[in-house]
Structure formats: C-alpha cells, structure tokens
Amino acid sequence: MQKQKQTKINLTVRLDPEDLGELKRQATIKGIGPATLARIMIREQLKRNDEIR
C-alpha cells in the first residue's frame, strides 16, 4: 500500500533583513535552500514544544 502525498500549503513569513541573511548563511553552510532550512527549523521547534506538554 502506497502512502498518499500530503498537499503542501504556502505560508508567507516576513523577516528582518538581518534574520533572512542569517537564515541564508546557515542554509548555505548546510548545502540547502533557506526555505528548506526554515521548514526544518519550524518542524524541530513544533516537535520540541509538543514534547514539553
């Protein structure tokens, strides 16, 4: 049985230029795009918050 692919939804986030620059810098070091790194960071934080409850 194949797993169905979930539909992704776009979310627009406004960042200060300094924060965007740091996100891009860290993403470059990891060899991924800034949007991918932002998704990873959001998932990690959501998981941490869920574990605290």
Residue frames as qw, qx, qy, qz and C-alpha x, y, z in Angstrom:
[[0.000, 0.889, 0.458, 0.000, 0.00, 0.00, 0.00],
 [0.435, 0.356, -0.006, 0.827, 1.40, 3.39, -1.00],
 [0.214, -0.574, -0.419, 0.670, 1.37, 6.37, 1.30],
 [0.272, 0.838, 0.389, 0.269, -0.56, 9.33, -0.12],
 [0.417, 0.138, -0.087, 0.894, 1.41, 12.52, -0.56],
 [0.106, -0.742, -0.497, 0.438, 0.05, 15.37, 1.55],
 [0.299, 0.801, 0.244, 0.458, -0.78, 18.66, -0.12],
 [0.470, -0.206, -0.234, 0.826, 1.56, 21.44, 0.96],
 [0.001, -0.925, -0.376, -0.060, 0.26, 24.89, 1.79],
 [0.446, 0.445, -0.116, 0.768, 2.25, 28.10, 1.29],
 [0.425, -0.809, -0.309, 0.263, 2.90, 30.40, 4.22],
 [0.378, 0.707, -0.081, 0.592, 4.39, 33.85, 3.81],
 [0.635, -0.620, -0.233, 0.396, 6.69, 34.99, 6.61],
 [0.226, 0.909, -0.103, 0.334, 8.20, 38.45, 6.90],
 [0.807, -0.316, -0.137, 0.479, 11.74, 38.55, 8.22],
 [0.140, -0.925, 0.181, 0.304, 14.09, 41.35, 9.10],
 [0.617, 0.700, -0.360, 0.002, 16.93, 41.63, 6.58],
 [0.098, -0.613, 0.746, -0.241, 19.40, 40.50, 9.26],
 [0.710, -0.083, 0.632, -0.299, 17.37, 37.38, 10.06],
 [0.842, 0.513, 0.067, -0.152, 16.99, 36.50, 6.40],
 [0.352, 0.755, -0.546, 0.088, 20.72, 36.97, 5.91],
 [0.333, -0.441, 0.787, -0.273, 21.48, 34.63, 8.81],
 [0.833, 0.180, 0.441, -0.281, 18.98, 32.06, 7.53],
 [0.728, 0.658, -0.181, -0.063, 20.62, 32.16, 4.09],
 [0.080, 0.710, -0.679, 0.170, 24.09, 31.90, 5.64],
 [0.542, -0.257, 0.750, -0.279, 23.19, 28.85, 7.72],
 [0.855, 0.377, 0.264, -0.240, 21.37, 27.22, 4.80],
 [0.539, 0.736, -0.409, -0.022, 24.42, 27.70, 2.57],
 [0.173, -0.556, 0.785, -0.211, 26.64, 26.02, 5.17],
 [0.653, 0.008, 0.706, -0.274, 24.26, 23.04, 5.23],
 [0.074, -0.127, 0.791, 0.594, 24.00, 22.96, 1.44],
 [0.110, 0.570, 0.813, 0.037, 20.23, 23.52, 1.36],
 [0.026, 0.562, 0.290, 0.774, 17.95, 26.40, 0.45],
 [0.074, -0.165, 0.451, -0.874, 16.71, 28.89, 3.04],
 [0.689, -0.168, -0.123, -0.695, 13.08, 27.79, 2.67],
 [0.808, -0.034, -0.588, 0.005, 14.07, 24.18, 3.35],
 [0.363, 0.107, -0.620, 0.687, 16.04, 25.21, 6.43],
 [0.348, -0.208, 0.202, -0.892, 13.11, 27.29, 7.68],
 [0.814, -0.147, -0.340, -0.448, 10.78, 24.26, 7.33],
 [0.697, 0.027, -0.644, 0.315, 13.26, 22.08, 9.22],
 [0.120, 0.170, -0.493, 0.845, 13.59, 24.66, 12.00],
 [0.559, -0.213, 0.002, -0.802, 9.81, 25.05, 12.31],
 [0.845, -0.106, -0.484, -0.204, 9.28, 21.27, 12.49],
 [0.545, 0.086, -0.640, 0.535, 12.01, 20.89, 15.12],
 [0.107, -0.181, 0.377, -0.902, 10.52, 23.66, 17.27],
 [0.707, -0.186, -0.182, -0.658, 6.99, 22.29, 16.94],
 [0.803, -0.047, -0.592, 0.057, 8.23, 18.85, 17.99],
 [0.328, 0.123, -0.582, 0.734, 10.10, 20.33, 21.00],
 [0.358, -0.204, 0.176, -0.894, 7.02, 22.29, 22.06],
 [0.805, -0.147, -0.368, -0.440, 4.87, 19.17, 21.79],
 [0.689, 0.022, -0.650, 0.321, 7.31, 17.19, 23.96],
 [0.052, 0.226, -0.462, 0.856, 7.16, 19.86, 26.69],
 [0.596, -0.263, -0.071, -0.756, 3.40, 19.47, 27.10]]
